[in-house]
Amino acid sequence: MKKTLLFVAMSFFSVLATEAQTKQSVTVNGTMKSQNVKQLTFNGDNVDITYSNGTKESADLSYLSIDFDYSSVTIPSTVTGINALNDNSRANRNDNVYNIAGQKIGKKNKGVIIKQGKKYIKK
């Protein structure tokens, strides 16, 4: 989970970094680096780091820390790219019925069933 979150965060922040001037603080094994990260490649519990100047380094994922300073980022006043939002509230959900294993079942099945997130015993 930690690896996925770090990757998602890096992907998001790298997009922002190309849009505006940002500062990046990279610490590997307790040593602050003076280079910007261009790419991270995950390999088990290790990460291969490629810096913007082309140099590469491998490190244990638990010893990598990357901090970003976006104090100079200007966010546009007009949001683009969002067309519609889906309302996934319980009121709009259908009446699907599931068994205790999470498998979708018919409405006539008996036993422990889950309907709209609540468990029922149907005899």
MDTraj code that builds the backbone (N, CA, C; nanometers):
import mdtraj as md
import numpy as np

residues = "MET LYS LYS THR LEU LEU PHE VAL ALA MET SER PHE PHE SER VAL LEU ALA THR GLU ALA GLN THR LYS GLN SER VAL THR VAL ASN GLY THR MET LYS SER GLN ASN VAL LYS GLN LEU THR PHE ASN GLY ASP ASN VAL ASP ILE THR TYR SER ASN GLY THR LYS GLU SER ALA ASP LEU SER TYR LEU SER ILE ASP PHE ASP TYR SER SER VAL THR ILE PRO SER THR VAL THR GLY ILE ASN ALA LEU ASN ASP ASN SER ARG ALA ASN ARG ASN ASP ASN VAL TYR ASN ILE ALA GLY GLN LYS ILE GLY LYS LYS ASN LYS GLY VAL ILE ILE LYS GLN GLY LYS LYS TYR ILE LYS LYS".split()
xyz = np.array([
    [0.0830, -0.1193, 0.0000],
    [0.0000, 0.0000, 0.0000],
    [0.0875, 0.1258, 0.0000],
    [0.1947, 0.1224, 0.0804],
    [0.2840, 0.2376, 0.0899],
    [0.3477, 0.2672, -0.0455],
    [0.3851, 0.1588, -0.1176],
    [0.4491, 0.1756, -0.2476],
    [0.3525, 0.2371, -0.3475],
    [0.2270, 0.1915, -0.3435],
    [0.1268, 0.2432, -0.4362],
    [0.1013, 0.3903, -0.4099],
    [0.0858, 0.4280, -0.2831],
    [0.0597, 0.5680, -0.2500],
    [0.1766, 0.6571, -0.2902],
    [0.2982, 0.6083, -0.2674],
    [0.4143, 0.6875, -0.3048],
    [0.4201, 0.7063, -0.4558],
    [0.3914, 0.5984, -0.5298],
    [0.3922, 0.6066, -0.6753],
    [0.2856, 0.7027, -0.7258],
    [0.1632, 0.6936, -0.6704],
    [0.0548, 0.7833, -0.7121],
    [0.0906, 0.9277, -0.6797],
    [0.1444, 0.9496, -0.5616],
    [0.1823, 1.0852, -0.5228],
    [0.2916, 1.1389, -0.6142],
    [0.3906, 1.0544, -0.6450],
    [0.4985, 1.0986, -0.7333],
    [0.4453, 1.1299, -0.8722],
    [0.3515, 1.0478, -0.9219],
    [0.2944, 1.0727, -1.0544],
    [0.2225, 1.2061, -1.0563],
    [0.1428, 1.2322, -0.9530],
    [0.0670, 1.3570, -0.9447],
    [0.1605, 1.4765, -0.9339],
    [0.2592, 1.4659, -0.8442],
    [0.3479, 1.5787, -0.8225],
    [0.4407, 1.6025, -0.9400],
    [0.4771, 1.4977, -1.0128],
    [0.5632, 1.5194, -1.1283],
    [0.4895, 1.5949, -1.2373],
    [0.3577, 1.5749, -1.2485],
    [0.2782, 1.6521, -1.3441],
    [0.2764, 1.7980, -1.3024],
    [0.2551, 1.8226, -1.1737],
    [0.2560, 1.9609, -1.1253],
    [0.3936, 2.0244, -1.1424],
    [0.4976, 1.9452, -1.1231],
    [0.6332, 1.9999, -1.1324],
    [0.6639, 2.0491, -1.2729],
    [0.6051, 1.9859, -1.3731],
    [0.6290, 2.0316, -1.5091],
    [0.5489, 2.1569, -1.5405],
    [0.4422, 2.1808, -1.4647],
    [0.3557, 2.2950, -1.4897],
    [0.4080, 2.4229, -1.4234],
    [0.4787, 2.4097, -1.3131],
    [0.5198, 2.5279, -1.2383],
    [0.6571, 2.5034, -1.1763],
    [0.7180, 2.6113, -1.1297],
    [0.8450, 2.5992, -1.0619],
    [0.8192, 2.5477, -0.9206],
    [0.8783, 2.4348, -0.8883],
    [0.8619, 2.3771, -0.7555],
    [0.9986, 2.3421, -0.6996],
    [1.0018, 2.3255, -0.5702],
    [1.1239, 2.2821, -0.5048],
    [1.1000, 2.1418, -0.4520],
    [1.2010, 2.0588, -0.4639],
    [1.1913, 1.9194, -0.4261],
    [1.3061, 1.8891, -0.3317],
    [1.2751, 1.8274, -0.2202],
    [1.3765, 1.7896, -0.1230],
    [1.3822, 1.6370, -0.1184],
    [1.4942, 1.5785, -0.1611],
    [1.5095, 1.4339, -0.1671],
    [1.6112, 1.3904, -0.0629],
    [1.5693, 1.2958, 0.0221],
    [1.6581, 1.2410, 0.1235],
    [1.6650, 1.0905, 0.1050],
    [1.7849, 1.0363, 0.0887],
    [1.8055, 0.8928, 0.0740],
    [1.9050, 0.8489, 0.1809],
    [1.8653, 0.7512, 0.2635],
    [1.9501, 0.7001, 0.3722],
    [2.0014, 0.8121, 0.4625],
    [1.9183, 0.9123, 0.4866],
    [1.9537, 1.0221, 0.5744],
    [2.0383, 1.1306, 0.5100],
    [2.0703, 1.1173, 0.3813],
    [2.1525, 1.2161, 0.3114],
    [2.0655, 1.2968, 0.2159],
    [2.0649, 1.4290, 0.2327],
    [1.9879, 1.5166, 0.1442],
    [2.0583, 1.5282, 0.0102],
    [1.9822, 1.5090, -0.0972],
    [2.0361, 1.5169, -0.2327],
    [2.0029, 1.6535, -0.2920],
    [2.0910, 1.7025, -0.3772],
    [2.0691, 1.8343, -0.4378],
    [2.0151, 1.8211, -0.5798],
    [1.9568, 1.7056, -0.6106],
    [1.9075, 1.6800, -0.7458],
    [1.7571, 1.6538, -0.7417],
    [1.6908, 1.6775, -0.8548],
    [1.5487, 1.6484, -0.8667],
    [1.5287, 1.5084, -0.9216],
    [1.4276, 1.4398, -0.8710],
    [1.3967, 1.3048, -0.9149],
    [1.3195, 1.3111, -1.0456],
    [1.3639, 1.2340, -1.1436],
    [1.2955, 1.2266, -1.2717],
    [1.2061, 1.1037, -1.2777],
    [1.2526, 0.9913, -1.2202],
    [1.1766, 0.8665, -1.2294],
    [1.2057, 0.7787, -1.1085],
    [1.1009, 0.7090, -1.0614],
    [1.1143, 0.6089, -0.9565],
    [1.0704, 0.4753, -1.0141],
    [1.1501, 0.3715, -0.9935],
    [1.1149, 0.2367, -1.0365],
    [1.1183, 0.1477, -0.9135],
    [1.0043, 0.0838, -0.8833],
    [0.9929, 0.0019, -0.7638],
    [1.0306, -0.1414, -0.7952],
    [1.1140, -0.1997, -0.7080],
    [1.1608, -0.3356, -0.7248],
    [1.1562, -0.4032, -0.5878],
    [1.0417, -0.4636, -0.5545],
    [1.0256, -0.5230, -0.4220],
    [1.0268, -0.4137, -0.3160],
    [1.1163, -0.4270, -0.2182],
    [1.1283, -0.3267, -0.1123],
    [1.2309, -0.2196, -0.1470],
    [1.2863, -0.2256, -0.2659],
    [1.3849, -0.1274, -0.3100],
    [1.3249, -0.0357, -0.4153],
    [1.3884, 0.0766, -0.4344],
    [1.3461, 0.1715, -0.5368],
    [1.4702, 0.2180, -0.6133],
    [1.4579, 0.2197, -0.7449],
    [1.5645, 0.2735, -0.8292],
    [1.5283, 0.4173, -0.8634],
    [1.6167, 0.5089, -0.8309],
    [1.5911, 0.6517, -0.8480],
    [1.6722, 0.7019, -0.9658],
    [1.6059, 0.7674, -1.0595],
    [1.6751, 0.8325, -1.1707],
    [1.6593, 0.9827, -1.1513],
    [1.7701, 1.0530, -1.1448],
    [1.7668, 1.1969, -1.1236],
    [1.7593, 1.2707, -1.2569],
    [1.7278, 1.3991, -1.2517],
    [1.7109, 1.4797, -1.3739],
    [1.8403, 1.4931, -1.4535],
    [1.9553, 1.4773, -1.3895],
    [2.0821, 1.4857, -1.4622],
    [2.1250, 1.3507, -1.5197],
    [2.0406, 1.2465, -1.5045],
    [2.0681, 1.1160, -1.5633],
    [2.1350, 1.0160, -1.4708],
    [2.1813, 1.0591, -1.3546],
    [2.2436, 0.9648, -1.2614],
    [2.1367, 0.8781, -1.1967],
    [2.1781, 0.7574, -1.1553],
    [2.0847, 0.6620, -1.0956],
    [2.1367, 0.6163, -0.9611],
    [2.0426, 0.5751, -0.8753],
    [2.0775, 0.5280, -0.7419],
    [1.9703, 0.4298, -0.6973],
    [2.0091, 0.3259, -0.6254],
    [1.9148, 0.2312, -0.5674],
    [1.9161, 0.2488, -0.4169],
    [1.7972, 0.2340, -0.3553],
    [1.7881, 0.2503, -0.2110],
    [1.6722, 0.1665, -0.1579],
    [1.6791, 0.1377, -0.0294],
    [1.5680, 0.0718, 0.0385],
    [1.4531, 0.1718, 0.0446],
    [1.3336, 0.1260, 0.0099],
    [1.2175, 0.2149, 0.0024],
    [1.1898, 0.2850, 0.1354],
    [1.2181, 0.2179, 0.2459],
    [1.1896, 0.2776, 0.3766],
    [1.2845, 0.3926, 0.4106],
    [1.3948, 0.4071, 0.3357],
    [1.4896, 0.5150, 0.3616],
    [1.4769, 0.6309, 0.2631],
    [1.3725, 0.6286, 0.1794],
    [1.3535, 0.7348, 0.0799],
    [1.2475, 0.8327, 0.1280],
    [1.2776, 0.9601, 0.1187],
    [1.1818, 1.0643, 0.1533],
    [1.1909, 1.1740, 0.0481],
    [1.0753, 1.2097, -0.0089],
    [1.0708, 1.3171, -0.1073],
    [0.9651, 1.4167, -0.0626],
    [1.0053, 1.5400, -0.0439],
    [0.9141, 1.6464, -0.0029],
    [0.9074, 1.7501, -0.1138],
    [0.7900, 1.8106, -0.1291],
    [0.7687, 1.9087, -0.2344],
    [0.7243, 2.0413, -0.1739],
    [0.7678, 2.1499, -0.2346],
    [0.7251, 2.2837, -0.1949],
    [0.6563, 2.3467, -0.3148],
    [0.5257, 2.3619, -0.3046],
    [0.4479, 2.4201, -0.4135],
    [0.3977, 2.5599, -0.3782],
    [0.4751, 2.6326, -0.3000],
    [0.4321, 2.7656, -0.2583],
    [0.4238, 2.8623, -0.3762],
    [0.4941, 2.8321, -0.4854],
    [0.4910, 2.9214, -0.6008],
    [0.3944, 2.8741, -0.7095],
    [0.3159, 2.7703, -0.6809],
    [0.2233, 2.7167, -0.7810],
    [0.1015, 2.8064, -0.7921],
    [0.0649, 2.8406, -0.9131],
    [-0.0551, 2.9193, -0.9380],
    [-0.1618, 2.8266, -0.9941],
    [-0.2725, 2.8159, -0.9229],
    [-0.3813, 2.7292, -0.9665],
    [-0.4764, 2.8126, -1.0507],
    [-0.5084, 2.7641, -1.1719],
    [-0.5990, 2.8408, -1.2581],
    [-0.7374, 2.8545, -1.1954],
    [-0.8037, 2.9657, -1.2241],
    [-0.9354, 2.9904, -1.1653],
    [-1.0438, 2.9067, -1.2306],
    [-1.0203, 2.8595, -1.3517],
    [-1.1182, 2.7782, -1.4219],
    [-1.0723, 2.6335, -1.4212],
    [-1.1561, 2.5462, -1.3675],
    [-1.1243, 2.4046, -1.3643],
    [-1.1695, 2.3428, -1.4951],
    [-1.0822, 2.2646, -1.5562],
    [-1.1176, 2.1982, -1.6815],
    [-1.0990, 2.0486, -1.6657],
    [-1.1652, 1.9729, -1.7494],
    [-1.1475, 1.8290, -1.7501],
    [-1.2469, 1.7520, -1.6667],
    [-1.3278, 1.8194, -1.5861],
    [-1.4302, 1.7500, -1.5081],
    [-1.5631, 1.7755, -1.5766],
    [-1.6227, 1.6679, -1.6298],
    [-1.7481, 1.6826, -1.7020],
    [-1.8699, 1.6575, -1.6150],
    [-1.8659, 1.5559, -1.5326],
    [-1.9814, 1.5214, -1.4499],
    [-1.9349, 1.4421, -1.3289],
    [-2.0134, 1.4457, -1.2244],
    [-1.9868, 1.3674, -1.1048],
    [-2.0957, 1.2630, -1.0902],
    [-2.0565, 1.1432, -1.0530],
    [-2.1539, 1.0372, -1.0304],
    [-2.1902, 1.0342, -0.8836],
    [-2.3192, 1.0302, -0.8557],
    [-2.3661, 1.0213, -0.7187],
    [-2.3800, 0.8741, -0.6825],
    [-2.2908, 0.8260, -0.5980],
    [-2.2930, 0.6854, -0.5589],
    [-2.3540, 0.6666, -0.4204],
    [-2.4421, 0.7557, -0.3818],
    [-2.5028, 0.7448, -0.2504],
    [-2.5927, 0.6226, -0.2440],
    [-2.6273, 0.5809, -0.1231],
    [-2.7103, 0.4617, -0.1056],
    [-2.8477, 0.4769, -0.1698],
    [-2.8985, 0.5969, -0.1764],
    [-3.0304, 0.6180, -0.2340],
    [-3.0328, 0.5836, -0.3826],
    [-2.9204, 0.5975, -0.4505],
    [-2.9148, 0.5720, -0.5934],
    [-2.8658, 0.4318, -0.6291],
    [-2.8317, 0.3503, -0.5300],
    [-2.7838, 0.2151, -0.5572],
    [-2.9008, 0.1240, -0.5908],
    [-2.8728, 0.0221, -0.6701],
    [-2.9765, -0.0743, -0.7005],
    [-2.9904, -0.1728, -0.5849],
    [-3.0843, -0.2609, -0.5943],
    [-3.1120, -0.3548, -0.4858],
    [-3.0448, -0.4896, -0.5080],
    [-2.9188, -0.4896, -0.5489],
    [-2.8471, -0.6150, -0.5655],
    [-2.8316, -0.6834, -0.4304],
    [-2.8311, -0.8164, -0.4336],
    [-2.8180, -0.8962, -0.3122],
    [-2.6910, -0.9794, -0.3253],
    [-2.6140, -0.9893, -0.2159],
    [-2.4874, -1.0599, -0.2163],
    [-2.4850, -1.1608, -0.1030],
    [-2.4068, -1.2706, -0.1206],
    [-2.3891, -1.3642, -0.0104],
    [-2.2749, -1.3163, 0.0777],
    [-2.2450, -1.3923, 0.1823],
    [-2.1444, -1.3495, 0.2793],
    [-2.0042, -1.3434, 0.2176],
    [-1.9840, -1.4140, 0.1045],
    [-1.8546, -1.4116, 0.0348],
    [-1.8446, -1.2941, -0.0617],
    [-1.9524, -1.2139, -0.0707],
    [-1.9506, -1.0979, -0.1586],
    [-1.9904, -1.1280, -0.3009],
    [-2.0434, -1.2483, -0.3254],
    [-2.0857, -1.2860, -0.4599],
    [-2.2298, -1.2407, -0.4818],
    [-2.2555, -1.1883, -0.5990],
    [-2.3904, -1.1436, -0.6325],
    [-2.4804, -1.2664, -0.6476],
    [-2.5958, -1.2639, -0.5799],
    [-2.6887, -1.3761, -0.5843],
    [-2.8273, -1.3253, -0.6203],
    [-2.9180, -1.4183, -0.6477],
    [-3.0559, -1.3809, -0.6774],
    [-3.1303, -1.3393, -0.5513],
    [-3.2398, -1.2712, -0.5689],
    [-3.3158, -1.2204, -0.4542],
    [-3.3894, -1.3299, -0.3796],
    [-3.4025, -1.4488, -0.4399],
    [-3.4768, -1.5577, -0.3758],
    [-3.3866, -1.6511, -0.2959],
    [-3.2568, -1.6301, -0.2944],
    [-3.1655, -1.7155, -0.2188],
    [-3.1893, -1.6995, -0.0701],
    [-3.1607, -1.8065, 0.0041],
    [-3.1801, -1.8066, 0.1492],
    [-3.0442, -1.8099, 0.2187],
    [-3.0437, -1.7781, 0.3446],
    [-2.9223, -1.7774, 0.4247],
    [-2.8833, -1.6354, 0.4607],
    [-2.7560, -1.6151, 0.4891],
    [-2.7060, -1.4814, 0.5223],
    [-2.6894, -1.4054, 0.3914],
    [-2.7570, -1.2926, 0.3799],
    [-2.7492, -1.2101, 0.2596],
    [-2.7088, -1.0687, 0.2973],
    [-2.6535, -0.9994, 0.2009],
    [-2.6166, -0.8589, 0.2217],
    [-2.6914, -0.7772, 0.1180],
    [-2.7664, -0.6800, 0.1676],
    [-2.8459, -0.5939, 0.0803],
    [-2.8237, -0.4496, 0.1243],
    [-2.7795, -0.3669, 0.0329],
    [-2.7485, -0.2260, 0.0587],
    [-2.6563, -0.2090, 0.1801],
    [-2.5565, -0.2974, 0.1889],
    [-2.4548, -0.2854, 0.2920],
    [-2.4940, -0.3398, 0.4281],
    [-2.6127, -0.3967, 0.4424],
    [-2.6573, -0.4510, 0.5704],
    [-2.6762, -0.6013, 0.5579],
    [-2.6452, -0.6739, 0.6666],
    [-2.6579, -0.8196, 0.6660],
    [-2.7958, -0.8586, 0.7190],
    [-2.8538, -0.9585, 0.6518],
    [-2.9852, -1.0121, 0.6899],
    [-2.9777, -1.1643, 0.6861],
    [-3.0622, -1.2294, 0.7639],
    [-3.0783, -1.3742, 0.7565],
    [-3.2151, -1.3974, 0.6926],
    [-3.2124, -1.4634, 0.5773],
    [-3.3357, -1.4904, 0.5037],
    [-3.3640, -1.6393, 0.5131],
    [-3.4834, -1.6751, 0.5669],
    [-3.5205, -1.8158, 0.5856],
    [-3.6115, -1.8617, 0.4751],
])
top = md.Topology()
chain = top.add_chain()
for i, resn in enumerate(residues, 1):
    res = top.add_residue(resn, chain, resSeq=i)
    for name in ("N", "CA", "C"):
        top.add_atom(name, md.element.get_by_symbol(name[0]), res)
traj = md.Trajectory(xyz[None], top)
